[in-house]
C-alpha cells in the first residue's frame, strides 16, 4: 500500500509539460469496452490539456482505490455506497440473451455460457431459469463473448457489447427471453478536483447518452 501511495503522489506531482493536470480514470474489467475506450478517446480529443492514467481492475479493488484517492473516477456496476464517494447513474444497460444459431434458437443448453454479472443477475436468472444447470461458467464478459463468437453457443451479454455482432449477423437475439437491467455508474471521490473531474464527467455522461461529438 505504501508503494502504491508513493506512486500516486509521484504521478500527481509529475504533471507532464503542456498539461494542467493528471486524471486517473478506471473501470471494471467487463466495462472497459466500449465505454472506457470511448471516454479515453473523447478525453484526448476534447480535453488535451489533461494527462490521463487509465486503470482497469476488479470491483472491490477499484472501489477501494477510488475511496483512497488513487483513482479519481471509475466506471462501475453496482458500486458500494461509502462515505466520501459520489455515485452517479450513467446508463441503464440491458443484458440480453444471444446465440450464434442463425435461427435465434437455443439447443439443449450444452452450449450455454453462464456469465456471472453479479448477485442481482444471479438472483433473477435463477428465478427465470430454475431448471437450467449450465456447465460452463465465466466471470469476464469479453472472454465469454469471445468464446461464444469463436466456438459457438449462447449467453447473456450487454447489448452495447453485442449490437455490432447482431448487426453483422454473427449473433442473434433469442426471442421471448427475459432481459435484465444492468445499470452502470460513475464513482468519484468527494475530494476530487472538480475543475478537472467536472468536464471529464460531463463528457462521460454525453458518451453514455450517445450525444458525444
C-alpha positions as CSV (number, residue, x, y, z in Angstrom):
1,X,0.0,0.0,0.0
2,X,2.9,2.4,0.9
3,X,4.4,1.8,-2.6
4,X,1.1,2.4,-4.3
5,X,0.5,5.7,-2.4
6,X,4.1,6.8,-3.2
7,X,3.5,6.1,-6.9
8,X,0.2,8.0,-6.7
9,X,1.9,11.0,-5.1
10,X,4.7,10.9,-7.7
11,X,2.3,10.9,-10.6
12,X,0.2,13.7,-9.0
13,X,3.3,15.9,-8.8
14,X,4.8,15.0,-12.2
15,X,2.3,16.8,-14.4
16,X,3.7,16.4,-17.9
17,X,4.8,19.6,-19.7
18,X,2.0,21.3,-21.5
19,X,-0.7,19.7,-19.3
20,X,-2.5,21.3,-16.5
21,X,-3.4,18.2,-14.5
22,X,-3.3,14.4,-14.3
23,X,-6.6,12.5,-14.1
24,X,-6.7,8.8,-13.2
25,X,-9.7,7.1,-14.6
26,X,-10.7,3.4,-14.5
27,X,-13.4,0.8,-14.9
28,X,-14.3,-2.7,-14.0
29,X,-12.8,-5.3,-16.4
30,X,-16.1,-6.1,-18.1
31,X,-16.9,-2.4,-18.7
32,X,-13.8,-1.2,-20.5
33,X,-15.3,-1.9,-23.9
34,X,-16.7,0.3,-25.3
35,X,-17.5,2.8,-22.6
36,X,-14.0,3.4,-21.1
37,X,-12.3,3.2,-24.6
38,X,-14.7,5.8,-26.0
39,X,-14.2,8.0,-22.9
40,X,-10.4,7.9,-23.3
41,X,-10.8,8.9,-27.0
42,X,-13.1,11.7,-26.1
43,X,-10.7,13.0,-23.4
44,X,-7.8,13.0,-25.7
45,X,-9.7,15.0,-28.3
46,X,-11.7,17.3,-26.1
47,X,-9.5,17.9,-23.1
48,X,-6.0,17.6,-24.4
49,X,-4.6,19.7,-21.5
50,X,-5.3,16.8,-19.1
51,X,-2.9,13.9,-18.9
52,X,-4.5,10.5,-18.3
53,X,-3.8,7.4,-16.3
54,X,-6.1,4.6,-17.3
55,X,-6.7,1.7,-14.9
56,X,-8.8,-1.5,-15.2
57,X,-9.4,-3.7,-12.1
58,X,-11.8,-5.9,-10.3
59,X,-14.7,-4.2,-8.5
60,X,-13.6,-4.5,-4.9
61,X,-10.1,-3.2,-5.6
62,X,-11.4,-0.4,-7.8
63,X,-13.8,1.0,-5.2
64,X,-11.0,0.9,-2.6
65,X,-8.8,2.9,-5.0
66,X,-11.4,5.5,-5.6
67,X,-12.1,5.8,-1.8
68,X,-8.4,6.2,-1.1
69,X,-8.0,8.8,-3.9
70,X,-5.7,6.6,-6.1
71,X,-8.3,6.6,-8.8
72,X,-10.3,9.8,-9.5
73,X,-13.3,8.4,-11.4
74,X,-14.3,4.8,-12.1
75,X,-17.0,3.2,-14.2
76,X,-18.7,0.5,-12.2
77,X,-21.7,-1.7,-11.9
78,X,-23.5,-1.8,-8.5
79,X,-20.8,0.1,-6.6
80,X,-20.8,0.1,-2.8
81,X,-22.1,3.2,-1.1
82,X,-19.4,4.6,1.1
83,X,-18.8,7.9,2.9
84,X,-16.7,10.2,0.8
85,X,-17.9,8.9,-2.6
86,X,-20.1,10.4,-5.2
87,X,-22.1,8.0,-7.3
88,X,-24.0,9.0,-10.5
89,X,-26.0,6.8,-12.8
90,X,-24.6,6.8,-16.3
91,X,-26.8,4.4,-18.2
92,X,-29.3,1.5,-17.9
93,X,-27.6,-1.2,-19.8
94,X,-29.6,-4.3,-20.8
95,X,-28.3,-7.9,-20.6
96,X,-29.8,-9.8,-23.5
97,X,-29.7,-13.5,-24.5
98,X,-27.9,-14.0,-27.8
99,X,-26.8,-17.1,-29.7
100,X,-24.7,-18.0,-32.7
101,X,-27.6,-20.1,-34.1
102,X,-28.8,-18.3,-37.3
103,X,-32.4,-19.0,-36.4
104,X,-32.0,-17.5,-33.0
105,X,-32.8,-20.7,-31.2
106,X,-31.4,-22.4,-28.1
107,X,-30.4,-26.0,-28.4
108,X,-30.3,-28.4,-25.5
109,X,-28.4,-26.0,-23.3
110,X,-25.0,-27.6,-23.6
111,X,-23.6,-24.6,-25.5
112,X,-24.9,-22.1,-23.0
113,X,-22.2,-20.0,-21.3
114,X,-23.2,-18.6,-17.9
115,X,-21.6,-15.2,-17.4
116,X,-21.5,-14.0,-13.8
117,X,-22.9,-10.5,-14.0
118,X,-23.2,-10.1,-10.2
119,X,-25.6,-11.0,-7.5
120,X,-28.7,-9.3,-9.0
121,X,-28.3,-11.1,-12.2
122,X,-27.7,-14.4,-10.4
123,X,-30.9,-13.9,-8.4
124,X,-33.1,-13.0,-11.4
125,X,-31.5,-15.6,-13.7
126,X,-32.3,-18.3,-11.1
127,X,-35.9,-17.1,-10.8
128,X,-36.5,-17.1,-14.6
129,X,-34.5,-20.3,-15.3
130,X,-34.8,-22.5,-12.2
131,X,-34.1,-25.7,-14.1
132,X,-31.0,-24.5,-16.1
133,X,-27.8,-26.1,-14.9
134,X,-25.0,-24.7,-17.1
135,X,-21.7,-26.5,-17.1
136,X,-19.6,-23.6,-18.3
137,X,-19.2,-20.5,-16.0
138,X,-17.2,-17.4,-16.7
139,X,-16.7,-14.2,-14.8
140,X,-15.1,-12.0,-17.5
141,X,-17.5,-10.6,-20.1
142,X,-15.1,-10.1,-23.0
143,X,-13.7,-13.6,-22.5
144,X,-17.2,-15.2,-22.5
145,X,-18.2,-13.2,-25.6
146,X,-15.0,-14.1,-27.5
147,X,-15.6,-17.8,-26.6
148,X,-19.2,-17.7,-27.9
149,X,-18.1,-16.0,-31.1
150,X,-15.3,-18.4,-31.8
151,X,-16.7,-21.7,-30.5
152,X,-20.4,-21.1,-31.0
153,X,-23.1,-21.0,-28.3
154,X,-25.3,-18.7,-26.3
155,X,-25.2,-16.5,-23.3
156,X,-26.3,-13.2,-21.7
157,X,-24.3,-10.1,-22.6
158,X,-24.5,-6.4,-22.5
159,X,-26.4,-5.0,-25.5
160,X,-23.8,-2.4,-26.2
161,X,-21.2,-5.2,-26.5
162,X,-23.2,-7.4,-28.9
163,X,-25.2,-5.0,-31.0
164,X,-22.5,-4.7,-33.7
165,X,-22.3,-8.5,-33.9
166,X,-26.0,-8.7,-34.2
167,X,-26.0,-6.2,-37.0
168,X,-23.2,-8.2,-38.7
169,X,-25.1,-11.4,-38.4
170,X,-22.6,-13.2,-36.1
171,X,-25.0,-13.2,-33.2
172,X,-28.8,-13.4,-33.0
173,X,-31.2,-12.3,-30.2
174,X,-33.2,-15.2,-28.7
175,X,-36.8,-14.0,-28.9
176,X,-39.2,-14.1,-26.0
177,X,-36.5,-14.4,-23.4
178,X,-36.2,-12.0,-20.4
179,X,-33.8,-9.1,-20.5
180,X,-32.1,-7.9,-17.3
181,X,-31.2,-4.5,-16.1
182,X,-27.5,-3.7,-15.8
183,X,-27.1,-0.1,-14.5
184,X,-23.7,1.5,-14.9
185,X,-22.4,4.2,-12.6
186,X,-19.6,6.8,-12.4
187,X,-17.9,6.8,-9.0
188,X,-15.7,9.6,-7.8
189,X,-14.0,10.7,-4.7
190,X,-15.7,13.6,-3.0
191,X,-12.3,15.2,-2.6
192,X,-11.5,15.1,-6.4
193,X,-10.6,18.4,-8.1
194,X,-13.9,19.4,-9.7
195,X,-12.2,21.7,-12.2
196,X,-10.6,18.6,-13.7
197,X,-13.2,15.9,-12.9
198,X,-16.3,18.0,-13.8
199,X,-15.5,18.4,-17.6
200,X,-14.4,14.8,-17.7
201,X,-17.6,13.5,-16.2
202,X,-19.7,15.7,-18.5
203,X,-18.0,14.0,-21.4
204,X,-18.6,10.6,-19.9
205,X,-22.3,11.4,-19.5
206,X,-22.5,12.6,-23.1
207,X,-20.9,9.4,-24.3
208,X,-23.2,7.1,-22.3
209,X,-26.2,9.0,-23.7
210,X,-24.9,8.8,-27.2
211,X,-24.6,12.6,-27.5
212,X,-20.8,13.0,-27.6
213,X,-19.3,14.6,-30.6
